[in-house]
Amino acid sequence: MNPNIQFKKVCAGRDYIAGNYLNTFDLSSVASRANLSPFHFCRVFKNTFGETPNAFLIRLRIETAKRILVTENASIMEVCESVGYSSLGSFSSKFSEQVGMSPSLYRRKLWKLSSETFRYPRQAIPSCYANYFLGFPGK
């Protein structure tokens, strides 16, 4: 298969995962959107992006949860549900595995760094990141 076509198919699958990360993950349906078999999609996805589709989904959910934990005053359960997890235990264990601390400890540590509640501590993130990804100018 032409590598360019294969790359486009895998990107279509990745875009589908990114657009539907709140839903239950089904490798077969994602692979069918990319017109590849589930095994081949998983193998090509890992070769292309360096992680499995499931690892990509988990990373996407945890990154979104990190942003919500710092910028909003939602409860941990609300954050858990807003990023696609139905079990608080699963969410907390995945969060701790990825970040190295529990969601509540993460929130407390970053809020402690900030002078404004519910805002990213500007001194802790590069201004280019804040401007590009969060939509507000840095220092």
N, C-alpha and C positions, 0 to 999 in steps of 0.2 A: 504494500500500500504506500502511496505517496506520503512522505512524512508531513508535508504541509497539510494535506487533507486530514491525516490522523490527528495532528495538532489542533486543527479547527474543531474536530469532533470532541476531543478531550476538553477543550476550552468551553464548548457548548455544555458539556456535562458539569464542569466546574461552575459555570454561570448559573446553571439550573440549581445546583446545590446552594450557591450563595443567595439566590433569590427565594429559595424555599427552605431556609435553614430552620424555620419554626415548625415545620411539619416533620412527621416521622420519616426517618431515613430509610429508603428502600433502594438498595444497590441495583436491583434489576430494572426498576423504572428509570433511574438515572442513566444507566448504561443504554437502555433502549432509546432514550432521547439523544444519546450520542451515536446511535446506530452501531453499537459495538456489543459484544457479549459481555456479561458482567465480569468474567475472569480477565478478559483482554482489556476491558476498560480500567479495571483496578490496576493491572500491571502497567499499562501505558500511563495512567494518571500518576502512579508512583515514580516512574522513570522521568516523567516530564516535570512534575512539581516537587518531587522529593518527599512526598508523604502520601498516605493512602487517602481515598475519598473520605473515609470515616474520621481520620485524624484531621483532615482539612475542616470538616464540619465541626468537630469538637473545638478546634482552635478558633474558628469563626464565632461560635457561640460564646466561648470564654472571653474573647476580646470584646464582644458586645456587652457581656455581663460586666466586665471591668469598667467600661465606659459608663454604664448605667449606675453601677455602684457608687461611682464618684460624683456623677453629675445630677443624680436624682435622689430623692428621699424615699424611694420605694423599699418595702421590706425585702428581706432576702428571698422569701417565697415568691413575691411578685417578680423579682428579678429572675428567679429560677424559671417561672412560667413564661416570662416575656422573651426568653432566649430559647424556648423550645423544650425544656425539661419538664417532666411531670412529677418527678420524684426529687424532693429536696436533698435526700441522701446521695443520689446519683450526681446531682449538680454539685454539691459541696465536695464530694470526693474527687470529681473530675477537676473542679476549680483548684482544689488543694494540690492535686497532682501536677497541674499545668503551671500554677503561679507560685506554689510553695507555701501558701498560707490559706487559711479559710477565707471565705468571702467577707465575713464581718470584720476580721482582722485587717484584711486588705483595705476595706472602707475606712476603718479607724485610722490606720497609718497614713493614708493619703489625705484624709480630712485634717489630720493633725498638721500636715505640712502646709495646708492652704489657709490663708486668712479669710477666704470666703467659703462658706459652707456650700456644698453641692457643686463645687467647681474644681477642676483639675488644679493642682498646685502648679502654678506657672513656672516656678523655679525648678520643678522636677521633670519637666518635659521640654524638649527643644522647641523653639518658637516656630520653626518651619513645620514641624509636625502639628502643633496647635493650630497654625493658620490653615494648613492644607486639610487635615482630617477633622478637626473640630470646629472650624469655621470662625475662630476668633484670633485676632492677632496676638502674637506673643509680646514679650517685653520690647 
